[in-house]
Amino acid sequence: MGDIGEERSTDWSLTNGHGYILNRDRSHAAASRLNLQFYLWKDAMKFNIHPSIRASLPTNAAIADVASGTGIWLIDTARELSEEAQLDGLDYNLQQAPHQKFLPSNVRMRYWNVFDDVPDDLVGKYDYVHTRLLLLVVESKDPRPIIRNLRKLLKPGGYLQWDELDTVHMSVKKADPNLNTPALDQLRDWSWADGRHDWTVKLDQFIAEEGFQDVKAEFIGDPPELARAFNEQHLLTAEEFAEGLVKLGKKEVASKYFSLVEEAYNESAAGAALSVPRVVCVARKPL
């Protein structure tokens, strides 16, 4: 297989203007990957709501999860809270979320695109707003339009938590430092994507610029025992990206990534893993 390293910027540019690129034609597979991702993140992070926020929320807290996906964060978080709390999932696509009758009684789902104007009835409604993994949604390396909308959702004094990937510090972990991992190295280089995702390590700065207070960023890596599991989840993401390219008619480029994933899996079996740390930013809207 040829080296795709020099082409990665071009491959990413093929997705410009197409929004969320990860494939949704096989939604059951995409939803399974998202649910796996949630449990891996929780195991690594040890929390849903950041501990610095959790103790400050009232028992009847109004909570929003933006880009709620399968609703798994809402379902799990609802178990930790009083039944008086109200949890709303907001997403532009609710096909992967459970039917309302399958959800806890205090969890509701609602259509809303984070780039649209905030509906009047949601302005200033929430004590706490959570969002996660908008990496492929943020445009032009600028999360500020999204931050402004998240701020509008919050009550004065309300809390924001944004969980994101840190592609700047991603690496290939190896059981043997001499192990050769060209495919995993290429996936790492592709994910760097000529710096288009570097904004995530500066997310706390962007949030502070939008008038939030008590802004903090915490970086959380992969425990060694979860490195392989996280690696497989990253390979699933790469496959979904390739499937998204197929939908765009870019079959030749997509075939490179399918082959790359197969080679990367073989390298993983030999004792390597693609590791992408997380960054969790918390902040408070001024009173």
Secondary structure, DSSP 8 states (H G I E B T S, - for coil): ----GGGHHHHHHTTTTS---S--TTHHHHHHHHHHHHHHHHHHH--SS-HHHHTTS-TT-EEEEES-TTSHHHHHHHTTS-TT-EEEEEES--TTS--GGGS-TTEEEEE--TTS---GGGTT-EEEEEEE--TTT--TT--HHHHHHHHHHEEEEEEEEEEEE-GGG-EEEESSTT---HHHHHHHHHHHGGGTTGGGGGHHHHHHHTT-EEEEEEEE---GGGHHHHHHHHHHHHHHHHHHHHHTT-HHHHHHHHHHHHHHHHHHHTTEEEE--EEEEEEE---
